[in-house]
Amino acid sequence: MAANIYITGFMGAGKSTIAQKIAACIKRPWLDTDTLLSEKLQATPAEYIRANGEEAFRTAEHELLGAIAESEDFTVISTGGGLPCLPNNQKILHESGLVVFLDASWETIDARLTDSEKAERPLWNRQRFDERQQIYRKCDIALDANASIDSIIDEFMVKAEGFLKNAPLKTRSFQKLLRLCAKDSADFNIFQKDDRILVGLSGGEDSFLMMHLLQELKRRMPFEITLVGTTIDVGYPGFDSDRIREYCIAQGWDYHLRKVPELHKLLTSDIVGTKPCPRCSRLRRGQLHALMKELGCNKLALGQHLDDLCVSFLMSLFHGGGLKTMGPNVPADGRTARLVRPLWGLRKDDIKQVAKLFDFPIMPSCPYEPMLAEAGDRKFIENLLETLEERFPGIRSAMRHSMGDLRLEHLLDKRFISTDDTHL
């Protein structure tokens, strides 16, 4: 399953130019099949066709299209003029993305190309143009390519609005995370029938992606749950929580924004010193628990991932805080509710890669981030984890396994160790 955008049309319709403009507009990669074939065949399409015939070129083109459909996710691709003309290519195009036809008249194309450019194209002629029109029209969207470039882009953005909104959800990389999230959540019984879950949206890509994953999981569940998004705005300068609200409303999510700017007065440097995180976390958590009660929610979902669990485990170990980490499903608010972490098994790098598929609002980081990056324990251990990964590849997965395989007899907690030989 992929969500590519294929730009089709006759030679000279402007496919490469428009594809590049669309890619820049939606912040996605761009590929051109003729350019890729030229690199692979060590000859331009025209040179290869003259030397080997059109059939040999179409075979190479078909193989390339298949490889693109298998490997690319939400990429804009300008195609050769004859690529859509083979039925097996049509099947690949429609199964792996949106097919966009640049509908330019013969007169428009003829006027755009110089005589030398026409001479370089061995398949250039009016009869071929007329024959291909019916094939090109087997598309999802047709654009008036006789108009200006800006007008063509504007028309595309209007006609493709629904596709662009849902495309990230259809990509292989998102679907892979969705499957992993579903399995990890089932392992810890995170979701149950009639749950009403308050989802914390901090403004980071982790929390936005979590909400998208939960919305998709909700759609596929055999029972009903309710998701309510929320942001606690403590009044940090420059943090525009209204942008989070606008994004959530555009997605059609149930969302509540709570602004408590007076909390910022309790988070100034003269009060929190070099350790702002514990107090900030407690203040936010208190607001979240209060909001849970107001909205009748029984669970709070936060966006911590596997890297967070690994770092927290090491921090607790190094500080003598016991062998513990952030649990996927734990009691909260005096055991009157549950705190769940649906992303607990997903790697940070995988989340960041999938987040690039979306147009999340970019929110400023915590004002203490520079200080924490330079001297904070958590940042130090995050960097240490990266160093350990070089020596022990897959260390996060290994730590995940170890955190789920407790050997009480081989630890030092006397509550769980028998030293009486009679029990041997």
Secondary structure, DSSP 8 states (H G I E B T S, - for coil): ---EEEEE-STTS-HHHHHHHHHHHHT--EEEHHHHHHHHHTS-HHHHHHHH-HHHHHHHHHHHHHHHHHH-SS-EEE--TTGGGSHHHHHHHHHHEEEEEEE--HHHHHHHS-HHHHHT-TT--HHHHHHHHHHHTSSSEEEETTS-HHHHHHHHHHHTHHHHHHHHHHSHHHHHHHHHHHHHHHHTT---TT-EEEEE--SSHHHHHHHHHHHHHHHH-SS--EEEEEEEE---TT--HHHHHHHHHHHT--EEEEE-GGGGGGSSHHHHTT-HHHHHHHHHHHHHHHHHHHHT-SEEE----HHHHHHHHHHHHHTT--S----SEEEETTTTEEEE-TTTTS-HHHHHHHHTTS--------TTHHHHHHH-HHHHHHHHHHHHHHHSTTHHHHHHHHHT---GGGSS-GGG----GGG-
